[in-house]
């Protein structure tokens, strides 16, 4: 049986790569149109930033909501001394 978080890791990796490729391609097209070299790397950096923001929005909030729920139920700080 595969690890439960393995698919999440691959999803995050694919979001990062697709952001780099998509915005890099847009920057490359703009660079070709205006005969400049800087839009390609700028597009890649922008794509990486958008991808990181999306990953934080999609996956970063889940853990914070779980810890908030655990705090309300009084589970934080409790240890399992069995």
mmCIF file of the N, C-alpha and C atoms, coordinates in Angstrom:
data_MODEL
# 
_entry.id   MODEL 
# 
loop_
_atom_site.group_PDB 
_atom_site.id 
_atom_site.type_symbol 
_atom_site.label_atom_id 
_atom_site.label_alt_id 
_atom_site.label_comp_id 
_atom_site.label_asym_id 
_atom_site.label_entity_id 
_atom_site.label_seq_id 
_atom_site.pdbx_PDB_ins_code 
_atom_site.Cartn_x 
_atom_site.Cartn_y 
_atom_site.Cartn_z 
_atom_site.occupancy 
_atom_site.B_iso_or_equiv 
_atom_site.pdbx_formal_charge 
_atom_site.auth_seq_id 
_atom_site.auth_comp_id 
_atom_site.auth_asym_id 
_atom_site.auth_atom_id 
_atom_site.pdbx_PDB_model_num 
ATOM 1   N N  . UNK A 1 1  ? 0.851   -1.179 0.000   1.00 0.00 ? 1  UNK A N  1 
ATOM 2   C CA . UNK A 1 1  ? 0.000   0.000  0.000   1.00 0.00 ? 1  UNK A CA 1 
ATOM 3   C C  . UNK A 1 1  ? 0.894   1.239  0.000   1.00 0.00 ? 1  UNK A C  1 
ATOM 4   N N  . UNK A 1 2  ? 0.541   2.218  -0.802  1.00 0.00 ? 2  UNK A N  1 
ATOM 5   C CA . UNK A 1 2  ? 1.330   3.438  -0.912  1.00 0.00 ? 2  UNK A CA 1 
ATOM 6   C C  . UNK A 1 2  ? 1.106   4.345  0.295   1.00 0.00 ? 2  UNK A C  1 
ATOM 7   N N  . UNK A 1 3  ? 2.075   5.187  0.529   1.00 0.00 ? 3  UNK A N  1 
ATOM 8   C CA . UNK A 1 3  ? 1.959   6.151  1.620   1.00 0.00 ? 3  UNK A CA 1 
ATOM 9   C C  . UNK A 1 3  ? 0.831   7.124  1.317   1.00 0.00 ? 3  UNK A C  1 
ATOM 10  N N  . UNK A 1 4  ? 0.143   7.551  2.343   1.00 0.00 ? 4  UNK A N  1 
ATOM 11  C CA . UNK A 1 4  ? -1.023  8.405  2.172   1.00 0.00 ? 4  UNK A CA 1 
ATOM 12  C C  . UNK A 1 4  ? -0.659  9.784  1.638   1.00 0.00 ? 4  UNK A C  1 
ATOM 13  N N  . UNK A 1 5  ? 0.462   10.345 2.048   1.00 0.00 ? 5  UNK A N  1 
ATOM 14  C CA . UNK A 1 5  ? 0.843   11.682 1.624   1.00 0.00 ? 5  UNK A CA 1 
ATOM 15  C C  . UNK A 1 5  ? 1.610   11.726 0.319   1.00 0.00 ? 5  UNK A C  1 
ATOM 16  N N  . UNK A 1 6  ? 1.870   10.576 -0.296  1.00 0.00 ? 6  UNK A N  1 
ATOM 17  C CA . UNK A 1 6  ? 2.648   10.542 -1.522  1.00 0.00 ? 6  UNK A CA 1 
ATOM 18  C C  . UNK A 1 6  ? 1.931   11.257 -2.659  1.00 0.00 ? 6  UNK A C  1 
ATOM 19  N N  . UNK A 1 7  ? 0.633   11.083 -2.772  1.00 0.00 ? 7  UNK A N  1 
ATOM 20  C CA . UNK A 1 7  ? -0.100  11.759 -3.843  1.00 0.00 ? 7  UNK A CA 1 
ATOM 21  C C  . UNK A 1 7  ? -0.108  13.270 -3.624  1.00 0.00 ? 7  UNK A C  1 
ATOM 22  N N  . UNK A 1 8  ? -0.151  13.716 -2.388  1.00 0.00 ? 8  UNK A N  1 
ATOM 23  C CA . UNK A 1 8  ? -0.089  15.143 -2.105  1.00 0.00 ? 8  UNK A CA 1 
ATOM 24  C C  . UNK A 1 8  ? 1.253   15.713 -2.521  1.00 0.00 ? 8  UNK A C  1 
ATOM 25  N N  . UNK A 1 9  ? 2.316   14.994 -2.272  1.00 0.00 ? 9  UNK A N  1 
ATOM 26  C CA . UNK A 1 9  ? 3.646   15.438 -2.686  1.00 0.00 ? 9  UNK A CA 1 
ATOM 27  C C  . UNK A 1 9  ? 3.763   15.561 -4.193  1.00 0.00 ? 9  UNK A C  1 
ATOM 28  N N  . UNK A 1 10 ? 3.231   14.591 -4.917  1.00 0.00 ? 10 UNK A N  1 
ATOM 29  C CA . UNK A 1 10 ? 3.267   14.658 -6.374  1.00 0.00 ? 10 UNK A CA 1 
ATOM 30  C C  . UNK A 1 10 ? 2.394   15.794 -6.898  1.00 0.00 ? 10 UNK A C  1 
ATOM 31  N N  . UNK A 1 11 ? 1.270   16.053 -6.240  1.00 0.00 ? 11 UNK A N  1 
ATOM 32  C CA . UNK A 1 11 ? 0.424   17.178 -6.649  1.00 0.00 ? 11 UNK A CA 1 
ATOM 33  C C  . UNK A 1 11 ? 1.158   18.503 -6.477  1.00 0.00 ? 11 UNK A C  1 
ATOM 34  N N  . UNK A 1 12 ? 1.807   18.678 -5.346  1.00 0.00 ? 12 UNK A N  1 
ATOM 35  C CA . UNK A 1 12 ? 2.558   19.909 -5.091  1.00 0.00 ? 12 UNK A CA 1 
ATOM 36  C C  . UNK A 1 12 ? 3.679   20.066 -6.119  1.00 0.00 ? 12 UNK A C  1 
ATOM 37  N N  . UNK A 1 13 ? 4.402   18.988 -6.388  1.00 0.00 ? 13 UNK A N  1 
ATOM 38  C CA . UNK A 1 13 ? 5.485   19.015 -7.368  1.00 0.00 ? 13 UNK A CA 1 
ATOM 39  C C  . UNK A 1 13 ? 4.956   19.393 -8.755  1.00 0.00 ? 13 UNK A C  1 
ATOM 40  N N  . UNK A 1 14 ? 3.824   18.827 -9.147  1.00 0.00 ? 14 UNK A N  1 
ATOM 41  C CA . UNK A 1 14 ? 3.275   19.125 -10.471 1.00 0.00 ? 14 UNK A CA 1 
ATOM 42  C C  . UNK A 1 14 ? 2.772   20.565 -10.558 1.00 0.00 ? 14 UNK A C  1 
ATOM 43  N N  . UNK A 1 15 ? 2.228   21.111 -9.467  1.00 0.00 ? 15 UNK A N  1 
ATOM 44  C CA . UNK A 1 15 ? 1.822   22.522 -9.471  1.00 0.00 ? 15 UNK A CA 1 
ATOM 45  C C  . UNK A 1 15 ? 3.034   23.432 -9.663  1.00 0.00 ? 15 UNK A C  1 
ATOM 46  N N  . UNK A 1 16 ? 4.141   23.107 -9.010  1.00 0.00 ? 16 UNK A N  1 
ATOM 47  C CA . UNK A 1 16 ? 5.348   23.916 -9.142  1.00 0.00 ? 16 UNK A CA 1 
ATOM 48  C C  . UNK A 1 16 ? 5.901   23.883 -10.567 1.00 0.00 ? 16 UNK A C  1 
ATOM 49  N N  . UNK A 1 17 ? 5.994   22.703 -11.133 1.00 0.00 ? 17 UNK A N  1 
ATOM 50  C CA . UNK A 1 17 ? 6.530   22.564 -12.484 1.00 0.00 ? 17 UNK A CA 1 
ATOM 51  C C  . UNK A 1 17 ? 5.589   23.217 -13.500 1.00 0.00 ? 17 UNK A C  1 
ATOM 52  N N  . UNK A 1 18 ? 4.292   23.004 -13.358 1.00 0.00 ? 18 UNK A N  1 
ATOM 53  C CA . UNK A 1 18 ? 3.363   23.579 -14.333 1.00 0.00 ? 18 UNK A CA 1 
ATOM 54  C C  . UNK A 1 18 ? 3.330   25.099 -14.253 1.00 0.00 ? 18 UNK A C  1 
ATOM 55  N N  . UNK A 1 19 ? 3.499   25.669 -13.068 1.00 0.00 ? 19 UNK A N  1 
ATOM 56  C CA . UNK A 1 19 ? 3.568   27.124 -12.952 1.00 0.00 ? 19 UNK A CA 1 
ATOM 57  C C  . UNK A 1 19 ? 4.795   27.683 -13.646 1.00 0.00 ? 19 UNK A C  1 
ATOM 58  N N  . UNK A 1 20 ? 5.939   27.015 -13.446 1.00 0.00 ? 20 UNK A N  1 
ATOM 59  C CA . UNK A 1 20 ? 7.164   27.436 -14.125 1.00 0.00 ? 20 UNK A CA 1 
ATOM 60  C C  . UNK A 1 20 ? 7.020   27.351 -15.645 1.00 0.00 ? 20 UNK A C  1 
ATOM 61  N N  . UNK A 1 21 ? 6.478   26.249 -16.128 1.00 0.00 ? 21 UNK A N  1 
ATOM 62  C CA . UNK A 1 21 ? 6.356   26.045 -17.576 1.00 0.00 ? 21 UNK A CA 1 
ATOM 63  C C  . UNK A 1 21 ? 5.343   27.013 -18.186 1.00 0.00 ? 21 UNK A C  1 
ATOM 64  N N  . UNK A 1 22 ? 4.181   27.145 -17.579 1.00 0.00 ? 22 UNK A N  1 
ATOM 65  C CA . UNK A 1 22 ? 3.127   27.991 -18.159 1.00 0.00 ? 22 UNK A CA 1 
ATOM 66  C C  . UNK A 1 22 ? 3.538   29.459 -18.199 1.00 0.00 ? 22 UNK A C  1 
ATOM 67  N N  . UNK A 1 23 ? 3.973   29.995 -17.066 1.00 0.00 ? 23 UNK A N  1 
ATOM 68  C CA . UNK A 1 23 ? 4.349   31.409 -17.047 1.00 0.00 ? 23 UNK A CA 1 
ATOM 69  C C  . UNK A 1 23 ? 5.663   31.657 -17.774 1.00 0.00 ? 23 UNK A C  1 
ATOM 70  N N  . UNK A 1 24 ? 6.549   30.657 -17.793 1.00 0.00 ? 24 UNK A N  1 
ATOM 71  C CA . UNK A 1 24 ? 7.770   30.778 -18.581 1.00 0.00 ? 24 UNK A CA 1 
ATOM 72  C C  . UNK A 1 24 ? 7.458   30.844 -20.063 1.00 0.00 ? 24 UNK A C  1 
ATOM 73  N N  . UNK A 1 25 ? 6.493   30.051 -20.518 1.00 0.00 ? 25 UNK A N  1 
ATOM 74  C CA . UNK A 1 25 ? 6.099   30.080 -21.928 1.00 0.00 ? 25 UNK A CA 1 
ATOM 75  C C  . UNK A 1 25 ? 5.443   31.422 -22.284 1.00 0.00 ? 25 UNK A C  1 
ATOM 76  N N  . UNK A 1 26 ? 4.636   31.941 -21.381 1.00 0.00 ? 26 UNK A N  1 
ATOM 77  C CA . UNK A 1 26 ? 4.031   33.258 -21.621 1.00 0.00 ? 26 UNK A CA 1 
ATOM 78  C C  . UNK A 1 26 ? 5.122   34.327 -21.697 1.00 0.00 ? 26 UNK A C  1 
ATOM 79  N N  . UNK A 1 27 ? 6.069   34.277 -20.766 1.00 0.00 ? 27 UNK A N  1 
ATOM 80  C CA . UNK A 1 27 ? 7.182   35.228 -20.784 1.00 0.00 ? 27 UNK A CA 1 
ATOM 81  C C  . UNK A 1 27 ? 8.043   35.085 -22.023 1.00 0.00 ? 27 UNK A C  1 
ATOM 82  N N  . UNK A 1 28 ? 8.247   33.849 -22.468 1.00 0.00 ? 28 UNK A N  1 
ATOM 83  C CA . UNK A 1 28 ? 9.028   33.620 -23.683 1.00 0.00 ? 28 UNK A CA 1 
ATOM 84  C C  . UNK A 1 28 ? 8.321   34.232 -24.889 1.00 0.00 ? 28 UNK A C  1 
ATOM 85  N N  . UNK A 1 29 ? 6.994   34.042 -24.963 1.00 0.00 ? 29 UNK A N  1 
ATOM 86  C CA . UNK A 1 29 ? 6.232   34.619 -26.073 1.00 0.00 ? 29 UNK A CA 1 
ATOM 87  C C  . UNK A 1 29 ? 6.267   36.130 -26.073 1.00 0.00 ? 29 UNK A C  1 
ATOM 88  N N  . UNK A 1 30 ? 6.134   36.722 -24.904 1.00 0.00 ? 30 UNK A N  1 
ATOM 89  C CA . UNK A 1 30 ? 6.205   38.183 -24.803 1.00 0.00 ? 30 UNK A CA 1 
ATOM 90  C C  . UNK A 1 30 ? 7.608   38.657 -25.160 1.00 0.00 ? 30 UNK A C  1 
ATOM 91  N N  . UNK A 1 31 ? 8.627   37.950 -24.707 1.00 0.00 ? 31 UNK A N  1 
ATOM 92  C CA . UNK A 1 31 ? 10.004  38.311 -25.025 1.00 0.00 ? 31 UNK A CA 1 
ATOM 93  C C  . UNK A 1 31 ? 10.287  38.253 -26.514 1.00 0.00 ? 31 UNK A C  1 
ATOM 94  N N  . UNK A 1 32 ? 9.734   37.243 -27.187 1.00 0.00 ? 32 UNK A N  1 
ATOM 95  C CA . UNK A 1 32 ? 9.906   37.158 -28.637 1.00 0.00 ? 32 UNK A CA 1 
ATOM 96  C C  . UNK A 1 32 ? 9.192   38.305 -29.347 1.00 0.00 ? 32 UNK A C  1 
ATOM 97  N N  . UNK A 1 33 ? 8.040   38.707 -28.821 1.00 0.00 ? 33 UNK A N  1 
ATOM 98  C CA . UNK A 1 33 ? 7.262   39.767 -29.464 1.00 0.00 ? 33 UNK A CA 1 
ATOM 99  C C  . UNK A 1 33 ? 7.941   41.134 -29.327 1.00 0.00 ? 33 UNK A C  1 
ATOM 100 N N  . UNK A 1 34 ? 8.552   41.385 -28.170 1.00 0.00 ? 34 UNK A N  1 
ATOM 101 C CA . UNK A 1 34 ? 9.159   42.704 -27.938 1.00 0.00 ? 34 UNK A CA 1 
ATOM 102 C C  . UNK A 1 34 ? 10.679  42.678 -28.115 1.00 0.00 ? 34 UNK A C  1 
ATOM 103 N N  . UNK A 1 35 ? 11.233  41.538 -28.525 1.00 0.00 ? 35 UNK A N  1 
ATOM 104 C CA . UNK A 1 35 ? 12.682  41.378 -28.756 1.00 0.00 ? 35 UNK A CA 1 
ATOM 105 C C  . UNK A 1 35 ? 13.502  41.717 -27.510 1.00 0.00 ? 35 UNK A C  1 
ATOM 106 N N  . UNK A 1 36 ? 13.095  41.109 -26.398 1.00 0.00 ? 36 UNK A N  1 
ATOM 107 C CA . UNK A 1 36 ? 13.805  41.295 -25.132 1.00 0.00 ? 36 UNK A CA 1 
ATOM 108 C C  . UNK A 1 36 ? 13.992  39.921 -24.485 1.00 0.00 ? 36 UNK A C  1 
ATOM 109 N N  . UNK A 1 37 ? 15.021  39.796 -23.681 1.00 0.00 ? 37 UNK A N  1 
ATOM 110 C CA . UNK A 1 37 ? 15.312  38.516 -23.035 1.00 0.00 ? 37 UNK A CA 1 
ATOM 111 C C  . UNK A 1 37 ? 14.738  38.416 -21.622 1.00 0.00 ? 37 UNK A C  1 
ATOM 112 N N  . UNK A 1 38 ? 14.452  39.523 -20.972 1.00 0.00 ? 38 UNK A N  1 
ATOM 113 C CA . UNK A 1 38 ? 14.074  39.491 -19.565 1.00 0.00 ? 38 UNK A CA 1 
ATOM 114 C C  . UNK A 1 38 ? 12.668  38.952 -19.272 1.00 0.00 ? 38 UNK A C  1 
ATOM 115 N N  . UNK A 1 39 ? 11.683  38.981 -20.193 1.00 0.00 ? 39 UNK A N  1 
ATOM 116 C CA . UNK A 1 39 ? 10.364  38.453 -19.818 1.00 0.00 ? 39 UNK A CA 1 
ATOM 117 C C  . UNK A 1 39 ? 10.341  36.952 -19.533 1.00 0.00 ? 39 UNK A C  1 
ATOM 118 N N  . UNK A 1 40 ? 11.232  36.182 -20.160 1.00 0.00 ? 40 UNK A N  1 
ATOM 119 C CA . UNK A 1 40 ? 11.248  34.737 -19.911 1.00 0.00 ? 40 UNK A CA 1 
ATOM 120 C C  . UNK A 1 40 ? 11.597  34.397 -18.459 1.00 0.00 ? 40 UNK A C  1 
ATOM 121 N N  . UNK A 1 41 ? 12.738  34.864 -17.926 1.00 0.00 ? 41 UNK A N  1 
ATOM 122 C CA . UNK A 1 41 ? 13.011  34.549 -16.516 1.00 0.00 ? 41 UNK A CA 1 
ATOM 123 C C  . UNK A 1 41 ? 12.028  35.221 -15.554 1.00 0.00 ? 41 UNK A C  1 
ATOM 124 N N  . UNK A 1 42 ? 11.547  36.417 -15.928 1.00 0.00 ? 42 UNK A N  1 
ATOM 125 C CA . UNK A 1 42 ? 10.554  37.083 -15.073 1.00 0.00 ? 42 UNK A CA 1 
ATOM 126 C C  . UNK A 1 42 ? 9.264   36.267 -15.024 1.00 0.00 ? 42 UNK A C  1 
ATOM 127 N N  . UNK A 1 43 ? 8.881   35.700 -16.146 1.00 0.00 ? 43 UNK A N  1 
ATOM 128 C CA . UNK A 1 43 ? 7.694   34.845 -16.177 1.00 0.00 ? 43 UNK A CA 1 
ATOM 129 C C  . UNK A 1 43 ? 7.873   33.591 -15.358 1.00 0.00 ? 43 UNK A C  1 
ATOM 130 N N  . UNK A 1 44 ? 9.067   33.013 -15.398 1.00 0.00 ? 44 UNK A N  1 
ATOM 131 C CA . UNK A 1 44 ? 9.320   31.812 -14.597 1.00 0.00 ? 44 UNK A CA 1 
ATOM 132 C C  . UNK A 1 44 ? 9.266   32.120 -13.100 1.00 0.00 ? 44 UNK A C  1 
ATOM 133 N N  . UNK A 1 45 ? 9.834   33.248 -12.705 1.00 0.00 ? 45 UNK A N  1 
ATOM 134 C CA . UNK A 1 45 ? 9.791   33.636 -11.283 1.00 0.00 ? 45 UNK A CA 1 
ATOM 135 C C  . UNK A 1 45 ? 8.347   33.918 -10.857 1.00 0.00 ? 45 UNK A C  1 
ATOM 136 N N  . UNK A 1 46 ? 7.617   34.611 -11.712 1.00 0.00 ? 46 UNK A N  1 
ATOM 137 C CA . UNK A 1 46 ? 6.206   34.886 -11.405 1.00 0.00 ? 46 UNK A CA 1 
ATOM 138 C C  . UNK A 1 46 ? 5.406   33.589 -11.316 1.00 0.00 ? 46 UNK A C  1 
ATOM 139 N N  . UNK A 1 47 ? 5.667   32.658 -12.225 1.00 0.00 ? 47 UNK A N  1 
ATOM 140 C CA . UNK A 1 47 ? 4.974   31.372 -12.187 1.00 0.00 ? 47 UNK A CA 1 
ATOM 141 C C  . UNK A 1 47 ? 5.280   30.589 -10.931 1.00 0.00 ? 47 UNK A C  1 
ATOM 142 N N  . UNK A 1 48 ? 6.527   30.628 -10.487 1.00 0.00 ? 48 UNK A N  1 
ATOM 143 C CA . UNK A 1 48 ? 6.889   29.942 -9.250  1.00 0.00 ? 48 UNK A CA 1 
ATOM 144 C C  . UNK A 1 48 ? 6.197   30.589 -8.047  1.00 0.00 ? 48 UNK A C  1 
ATOM 145 N N  . UNK A 1 49 ? 6.133   31.914 -8.038  1.00 0.00 ? 49 UNK A N  1 
ATOM 146 C CA . UNK A 1 49 ? 5.464   32.617 -6.936  1.00 0.00 ? 49 UNK A CA 1 
ATOM 147 C C  . UNK A 1 49 ? 3.971   32.302 -6.901  1.00 0.00 ? 49 UNK A C  1 
ATOM 148 N N  . UNK A 1 50 ? 3.337   32.279 -8.063  1.00 0.00 ? 50 UNK A N  1 
ATOM 149 C CA . UNK A 1 50 ? 1.910   31.943 -8.115  1.00 0.00 ? 50 UNK A CA 1 
ATOM 150 C C  . UNK A 1 50 ? 1.694   30.503 -7.670  1.00 0.00 ? 50 UNK A C  1 
ATOM 151 N N  . UNK A 1 51 ? 2.565   29.594 -8.074  1.00 0.00 ? 51 UNK A N  1 
ATOM 152 C CA . UNK A 1 51 ? 2.448   28.188 -7.678  1.00 0.00 ? 51 UNK A CA 1 
ATOM 153 C C  . UNK A 1 51 ? 2.610   28.010 -6.174  1.00 0.00 ? 51 UNK A C  1 
ATOM 154 N N  . UNK A 1 52 ? 3.589   28.688 -5.599  1.00 0.00 ? 52 UNK A N  1 
ATOM 155 C CA . UNK A 1 52 ? 3.787   28.595 -4.143  1.00 0.00 ? 52 UNK A CA 1 
ATOM 156 C C  . UNK A 1 52 ? 2.569   29.148 -3.406  1.00 0.00 ? 52 UNK A C  1 
ATOM 157 N N  . UNK A 1 53 ? 2.046   30.265 -3.879  1.00 0.00 ? 53 UNK A N  1 
ATOM 158 C CA . UNK A 1 53 ? 0.846   30.827 -3.262  1.00 0.00 ? 53 UNK A CA 1 
ATOM 159 C C  . UNK A 1 53 ? -0.335  29.886 -3.349  1.00 0.00 ? 53 UNK A C  1 
ATOM 160 N N  . UNK A 1 54 ? -0.512  29.236 -4.495  1.00 0.00 ? 54 UNK A N  1 
ATOM 161 C CA . UNK A 1 54 ? -1.613  28.293 -4.640  1.00 0.00 ? 54 UNK A CA 1 
ATOM 162 C C  . UNK A 1 54 ? -1.440  27.081 -3.743  1.00 0.00 ? 54 UNK A C  1 
ATOM 163 N N  . UNK A 1 55 ? -0.218  26.573 -3.636  1.00 0.00 ? 55 UNK A N  1 
ATOM 164 C CA . UNK A 1 55 ? 0.031   25.414 -2.776  1.00 0.00 ? 55 UNK A CA 1 
ATOM 165 C C  . UNK A 1 55 ? -0.221  25.770 -1.315  1.00 0.00 ? 55 UNK A C  1 
ATOM 166 N N  . UNK A 1 56 ? 0.209   26.947 -0.894  1.00 0.00 ? 56 UNK A N  1 
ATOM 167 C CA . UNK A 1 56 ? -0.047  27.370 0.483   1.00 0.00 ? 56 UNK A CA 1 
ATOM 168 C C  . UNK A 1 56 ? -1.542  27.529 0.720   1.00 0.00 ? 56 UNK A C  1 
ATOM 169 N N  . UNK A 1 57 ? -2.236  28.101 -0.251  1.00 0.00 ? 57 UNK A N  1 
ATOM 170 C CA . UNK A 1 57 ? -3.690  28.260 -0.118  1.00 0.00 ? 57 UNK A CA 1 
ATOM 171 C C  . UNK A 1 57 ? -4.388  26.910 -0.063  1.00 0.00 ? 57 UNK A C  1 
ATOM 172 N N  . UNK A 1 58 ? -3.945  25.984 -0.923  1.00 0.00 ? 58 UNK A N  1 
ATOM 173 C CA . UNK A 1 58 ? -4.641  24.710 -1.030  1.00 0.00 ? 58 UNK A CA 1 
ATOM 174 C C  . UNK A 1 58 ? -4.284  23.738 0.091   1.00 0.00 ? 58 UNK A C  1 
ATOM 175 N N  . UNK A 1 59 ? -3.006  23.625 0.418   1.00 0.00 ? 59 UNK A N  1 
ATOM 176 C CA . UNK A 1 59 ? -2.569  22.610 1.374   1.00 0.00 ? 59 UNK A CA 1 
ATOM 177 C C  . UNK A 1 59 ? -2.127  23.181 2.719   1.00 0.00 ? 59 UNK A C  1 
ATOM 178 N N  . UNK A 1 60 ? -1.730  24.421 2.784   1.00 0.00 ? 60 UNK A N  1 
ATOM 179 C CA . UNK A 1 60 ? -1.258  24.994 4.032   1.00 0.00 ? 60 UNK A CA 1 
ATOM 180 C C  . UNK A 1 60 ? -2.364  25.281 5.012   1.00 0.00 ? 60 UNK A C  1 
ATOM 181 N N  . UNK A 1 61 ? -3.531  25.564 4.517   1.00 0.00 ? 61 UNK A N  1 
ATOM 182 C CA . UNK A 1 61 ? -4.656  25.908 5.390   1.00 0.00 ? 61 UNK A CA 1 
ATOM 183 C C  . UNK A 1 61 ? -5.228  24.699 6.096   1.00 0.00 ? 61 UNK A C  1 
ATOM 184 N N  . UNK A 1 62 ? -5.105  23.512 5.520   1.00 0.00 ? 62 UNK A N  1 
ATOM 185 C CA . UNK A 1 62 ? -5.695  22.322 6.103   1.00 0.00 ? 62 UNK A CA 1 
ATOM 186 C C  . UNK A 1 62 ? -5.081  22.004 7.463   1.00 0.00 ? 62 UNK A C  1 
ATOM 187 N N  . UNK A 1 63 ? -3.773  22.071 7.578   1.00 0.00 ? 63 UNK A N  1 
ATOM 188 C CA . UNK A 1 63 ? -3.113  21.783 8.846   1.00 0.00 ? 63 UNK A CA 1 
ATOM 189 C C  . UNK A 1 63 ? -3.449  22.798 9.912   1.00 0.00 ? 63 UNK A C  1 
ATOM 190 N N  . UNK A 1 64 ? -3.566  24.065 9.526   1.00 0.00 ? 64 UNK A N  1 
ATOM 191 C CA . UNK A 1 64 ? -3.890  25.084 10.512  1.00 0.00 ? 64 UNK A CA 1 
ATOM 192 C C  . UNK A 1 64 ? -5.327  24.927 11.007  1.00 0.00 ? 64 UNK A C  1 
ATOM 193 N N  . UNK A 1 65 ? -6.227  24.497 10.140  1.00 0.00 ? 65 UNK A N  1 
ATOM 194 C CA . UNK A 1 65 ? -7.599  24.268 10.574  1.00 0.00 ? 65 UNK A CA 1 
ATOM 195 C C  . UNK A 1 65 ? -7.694  23.068 11.499  1.00 0.00 ? 65 UNK A C  1 
ATOM 196 N N  . UNK A 1 66 ? -6.903  22.022 11.235  1.00 0.00 ? 66 UNK A N  1 
ATOM 197 C CA . UNK A 1 66 ? -6.910  20.862 12.116  1.00 0.00 ? 66 UNK A CA 1 
ATOM 198 C C  . UNK A 1 66 ? -6.372  21.203 13.491  1.00 0.00 ? 66 UNK A C  1 
ATOM 199 N N  . UNK A 1 67 ? -5.314  22.010 13.567  1.00 0.00 ? 67 UNK A N  1 
ATOM 200 C CA . UNK A 1 67 ? -4.771  22.376 14.867  1.00 0.00 ? 67 UNK A CA 1 
ATOM 201 C C  . UNK A 1 67 ? -5.724  23.306 15.609  1.00 0.00 ? 67 UNK A C  1 
ATOM 202 N N  . UNK A 1 68 ? -6.439  24.156 14.888  1.00 0.00 ? 68 UNK A N  1 
ATOM 203 C CA . UNK A 1 68 ? -7.419  25.036 15.516  1.00 0.00 ? 68 UNK A CA 1 
ATOM 204 C C  . UNK A 1 68 ? -8.556  24.214 16.119  1.00 0.00 ? 68 UNK A C  1 
ATOM 205 N N  . UNK A 1 69 ? -9.012  23.196 15.397  1.00 0.00 ? 69 UNK A N  1 
ATOM 206 C CA . UNK A 1 69 ? -10.068 22.327 15.900  1.00 0.00 ? 69 UNK A CA 1 
ATOM 207 C C  . UNK A 1 69 ? -9.588  21.562 17.123  1.00 0.00 ? 69 UNK A C  1 
ATOM 208 N N  . UNK A 1 70 ? -8.344  21.092 17.091  1.00 0.00 ? 70 UNK A N  1 
ATOM 209 C CA . UNK A 1 70 ? -7.792  20.360 18.231  1.00 0.00 ? 70 UNK A CA 1 
ATOM 210 C C  . UNK A 1 70 ? -7.667  21.277 19.446  1.00 0.00 ? 70 UNK A C  1 
ATOM 211 N N  . UNK A 1 71 ? -7.312  22.556 19.239  1.00 0.00 ? 71 UNK A N  1 
ATOM 212 C CA . UNK A 1 71 ? -7.216  23.500 20.349  1.00 0.00 ? 71 UNK A CA 1 
ATOM 213 C C  . UNK A 1 71 ? -8.575  23.715 21.001  1.00 0.00 ? 71 UNK A C  1 
ATOM 214 N N  . UNK A 1 72 ? -9.606  23.821 20.209  1.00 0.00 ? 72 UNK A N  1 
ATOM 215 C CA . UNK A 1 72 ? -10.944 24.048 20.758  1.00 0.00 ? 72 UNK A CA 1 
ATOM 216 C C  . UNK A 1 72 ? -11.441 22.848 21.552  1.00 0.00 ? 72 UNK A C  1 
ATOM 217 N N  . UNK A 1 73 ? -11.020 21.646 21.157  1.00 0.00 ? 73 UNK A N  1 
ATOM 218 C CA . UNK A 1 73 ? -11.454 20.445 21.856  1.00 0.00 ? 73 UNK A CA 1 
ATOM 219 C C  . UNK A 1 73 ? -10.593 20.146 23.070  1.00 0.00 ? 73 UNK A C  1 
ATOM 220 N N  . UNK A 1 74 ? -9.512  20.917 23.259  1.00 0.00 ? 74 UNK A N  1 
ATOM 221 C CA . UNK A 1 74 ? -8.663  20.710 24.419  1.00 0.00 ? 74 UNK A CA 1 
ATOM 222 C C  . UNK A 1 74 ? -7.612  19.634 24.247  1.00 0.00 ? 74 UNK A C  1 
ATOM 223 N N  . UNK A 1 75 ? -7.268  19.315 23.018  1.00 0.00 ? 75 UNK A N  1 
ATOM 224 C CA . UNK A 1 75 ? -6.304  18.253 22.785  1.00 0.00 ? 75 UNK A CA 1 
ATOM 225 C C  . UNK A 1 75 ? -4.884  18.743 22.773  1.00 0.00 ? 75 UNK A C  1 
ATOM 226 N N  . UNK A 1 76 ? -4.660  20.027 22.612  1.00 0.00 ? 76 UNK A N  1 
ATOM 227 C CA . UNK A 1 76 ? -3.298  20.529 22.511  1.00 0.00 ? 76 UNK A CA 1 
ATOM 228 C C  . UNK A 1 76 ? -2.598  20.401 23.868  1.00 0.00 ? 76 UNK A C  1 
ATOM 229 N N  . UNK A 1 77 ? -1.396  19.913 23.815  1.00 0.00 ? 77 UNK A N  1 
ATOM 230 C CA . UNK A 1 77 ? -0.619  19.776 25.037  1.00 0.00 ? 77 UNK A CA 1 
ATOM 231 C C  . UNK A 1 77 ? -0.841  18.462 25.760  1.00 0.00 ? 77 UNK A C  1 
ATOM 232 N N  . UNK A 1 78 ? -1.823  17.694 25.368  1.00 0.00 ? 78 UNK A N  1 
ATOM 233 C CA . UNK A 1 78 ? -2.072  16.412 26.020  1.00 0.00 ? 78 UNK A CA 1 
ATOM 234 C C  . UNK A 1 78 ? -1.106  15.383 25.432  1.00 0.00 ? 78 UNK A C  1 
ATOM 235 N N  . UNK A 1 79 ? -0.614  14.520 26.278  1.00 0.00 ? 79 UNK A N  1 
ATOM 236 C CA . UNK A 1 79 ? 0.292   13.469 25.815  1.00 0.00 ? 79 UNK A CA 1 
ATOM 237 C C  . UNK A 1 79 ? -0.400  12.121 25.961  1.00 0.00 ? 79 UNK A C  1 
ATOM 238 N N  . UNK A 1 80 ? 0.093   11.189 25.204  1.00 0.00 ? 80 UNK A N  1 
ATOM 239 C CA . UNK A 1 80 ? -0.444  9.839  25.248  1.00 0.00 ? 80 UNK A CA 1 
ATOM 240 C C  . UNK A 1 80 ? 0.476   8.980  26.087  1.00 0.00 ? 80 UNK A C  1 
ATOM 241 N N  . UNK A 1 81 ? 0.215   8.857  27.379  1.00 0.00 ? 81 UNK A N  1 
ATOM 242 C CA . UNK A 1 81 ? 1.063   8.107  28.309  1.00 0.00 ? 81 UNK A CA 1 
ATOM 243 C C  . UNK A 1 81 ? 0.461   6.726  28.601  1.00 0.00 ? 81 UNK A C  1 
ATOM 244 N N  . UNK A 1 82 ? 0.367   5.921  27.596  1.00 0.00 ? 82 UNK A N  1 
ATOM 245 C CA . UNK A 1 82 ? -0.229  4.594  27.830  1.00 0.00 ? 82 UNK A CA 1 
ATOM 246 C C  . UNK A 1 82 ? 0.790   3.610  28.258  1.00 0.00 ? 82 UNK A C  1 
# 
